[in-house]
Amino acid sequence: MLETLAGTGVLIRLGLRRDRWLLPLWILGFALIAYSTAVAGAELYPDLASRVEASTVLNATASMVALFGRIYDPTSIGALSLIKYTAFMTAILAVLMVILTIRHTRSDEESGRLELLGGGRLGRDAPLAAALTISFGANVVLGLFSAAALAAGGLPAVGSLAFGLGWAATGMAFSAVAGLAAQLTASARAATGFSISFVALTYALRAVGDLAEPGPSVLSWLSPIGWNQQIRAFSGDRWWVLVLPVALCLVLVPAAFVLRARRDLGAGLRAERPGPARGSLSGVWALAVRLQYKVLLAWAVAFVVFGVVIGSLASNVAELLSSPNAQDLIKLLGGRQALTEAFLAAEISIMGLLAAAYGVSSANHLRSEEATGHTEALLGTATTRVRWASSHFVFALAGVALLLLLAGASIGAGAAVAVNDAAVLGRSTVAALAQVPAAWVVTSVALVVFGWAPRLAGAVWGLLLALVALGEFGVLWNAPEWLMDLSPFRHSPLLPVGSGDVPALAVLTMAAAALAALGYSGWRRRDLAA
C-alpha cells in the first residue's frame, strides 16, 4: 500500500504550485460572493413582512423552485438571501471541482506527464491520491472561508457554518465522481463530459423533486445537490444530512482506487469507440467545428432553458421584489424604465457575462491544441498560423453571438407569454445582441494572452471573475466609477436599446478588433510553446 502511494506528497506540492493562482481565486471568489450576498440580503429585505412575502412568491413560482429550490423558513433572511446559492452555485462549484480533479489525473496522464514522472519513484495510486487530496482540501478551505464570510456579513454563525460545510461536502462528493470517471474513460474530454453530465443529471433530479408537493420527493434525495439543500442552513440546520455526501465519498474513492489497479497507464476501463468510417474534414475550419460544436450545443440548450425560466418570471417581479430597496437596486443594476424591463435588463446582462465565459473557454481551445501537439502537426501542412488560429477564434466569436441571440429570444418569449406583450420578444432580443461586442472584447483578450503569453491562458478566467464581481456587486460595494468603467459590459446599452447606443457598440466592436489584431501579431511572432 505504501509503495503504491509513493511520491504522493511530491505530487501534492507540484499540484499546489501549478494551482497557486487558480485555487486562491476560486476560494476568495466564493467567499466574496457569500459576503456580498449576506450584506445585500439585509438591504433588500429589511423587515419580516418583506421576507415572508418574497419567500411565499418564490415558493409559489414553479420555475423558481425548479431553478433554485424552496425556502423552508420564510422568516429567515439567510435562507432567502442564499436561495440562488444552495443549488445553482453548488452546481458551479461541482463543475469547478470536476475540472480540478480531471486536470491532475486524466489530463496529466493523457499529456504524458505522469509517464515521465513515473520514471522516478512514483506509486501507481499517487496521482489519484494527490488529486483528491488537493480537491478535498480546496473544498474544505472554500467552505470554511465562505462560512466566515457569511458570518461577517451579519448572518447567524451556526447557519453560516452549516452552509459552508454543505458547499465543502458537496464539492468533495463531485470530486470523487470525477476521480472515478478518470478511471472509466480514456481521455480527459470524456471524463469531464461524463462528470459534468452527472452534475446536470443531479441538478435535474433535484429540480423535479423540489417541484413535488409538499416537497421534496425522493428524487431530491437521490441528488447530492438536493442533499445540500436539505441541510437547510438558516432554516433548522440539519447537520445529519452532511453524512450523505461524506458517505458517497467513502464509496466512490475506494472504488476509484480499485479501478485504477485494473487498468494500464493511459488506458481506460471503457475503451473509446472509433469514429464513423464515413465522412471527411475539408480543412482546419471544419476541424474546429468538429471539435467544438458539441460544447456549443450544450451551452445553447442551457441558455434557452435558463432564458425561458427567467423570462417567465417577468409577471412576478413586483411580488418577488416587494421592498422599495429591492426595486431600486434592480433598476440601478440594469434598467431605465419600468421595473419589469429593469429586471429583464439585469438578467440579460448576466447572460452576457455567461456568453463571455463560453467565448473564453472556446478561444482557450487554441492553447489546449498547442499544448497537446496538435497545432505543430497541422502547421506542418500548408495551413498558415493565422488561418489555424482564426478557425477556433472565429468559432468562439460566432458562438458568443449565437448564444446571446438565443438568450434574448428565449427570455423575450418567456416574458411575452408572462406579461401578454409580444413586443417584449423583439426588445429583449435586441438588448441581448447589444451585449455581443462586450463579450467579444473579453474573448479577444483570451486571444491576446494566447498570442503573447500562452502559459497565462488561465489568467483570463481571473479577469472574467473580476468582471462578474463588478457587474453583480459593484453597485452594492459603491465601487468608484472609474473602476466600474473598466468593464466592457458597463458600456453595453441596456433595455431598451435605442439609436443613440450605436456609437458605444461601435467602439466596443473596434476595441475587440484591435485586441484580436494584437493577439494575431503575437501569435505570428512567437515560437510554439509546449
C-alpha angles and dihedrals in degrees: 000000000000090000093053089052096046112135095021093126092051091051091049091054091046092049093049090050092051090049097040091121101028100056097045090050092052094046095046091043093056092044091050092050090050093051094046092048092051092051094044093049092061090052096045096048107026098164139043095249093056091049094050092046094049093044092050092052092046093051091047093052108085095199092054092048091050092048102041110006134238133313107231097189112040091190095057116100090196094054092048096044094048099041091114093050104052091069114006097043090041089059090052090050089050091054091049092051091048089054092047095049095045090047092061097040122027096018092053090045093049093049092052094244094121092048089055093047089047088069086079129051099302122147122225094244097040098095093052092044091049093047093050092045091053093045095046091046092050090051093051093048091046092050094049094046090049091049090051090048092052091050090048088052091061103265122130112280096226094052090044091055091048091051094047094047089049090058090046096049094045092049089051091052092055091045087058090049090053091048090055093046090053088063096046099050133057099220139044091237093055092046092050092046092050093048096046090047087055090052090051092048093051091048090052092048090052092048094052092042094051092052091063117102125272083002164230102077127197090273091069089054090055091061127078087211088053089051090056090055092048091059081076097204111203088011102075102316101237099201096180091071088070087073091070100065090040090052090050089055091050089056101040100041096058089043090054091052092048091051091047089059091054099056139061124247109275094017132097131216087238108056117221114249117234117247123256116291091228127073134050142218117239097201146313092308092059090043092054091051091047092051097046111027096089092055091048090050091054091050091048093054091048092049093051094048094045092045095053091048093050093045092051089061093063094096092053099049095105091052095043092051099040099157122079089232091058092048093048090049094052091049090049092049097052123341144086102180135021124007092248093055090044090055093048091047092052091050093046090053089054090051088053090057091048091050089052088054089056090048092053092047092049095045091048087062083084090066095046091050090050094047093052092051097247093118093056091054093048094047088054086072128063090283113119125221094246093048093051094046091046092055092065098031095051089047088054092050092047091047092053091052092047093049093051091047089054091044093053094045094047095045090046093048092050092046093045091057093043097051097027093237117125092191090072089072094063096042093049093048092051091046091052092048088052087066092060098086092052091049089048089055091057091045090051090053087061089055091049091053091046091050098047109019109015094171088065094057090118091058090074087071088059089054091050091049089053090051090050090051092050093047096046102035108013092098092048091050092048088234115191117264095242090058093048090049091061089075114086089213089063087069096046113109116249132221118323100041116205137185089263089068094064095089092056091050091049092051092050091049091050090048090054090049092050092050091048091052089051090050093050090049092057093044092053092052106042131078122249110274124215 
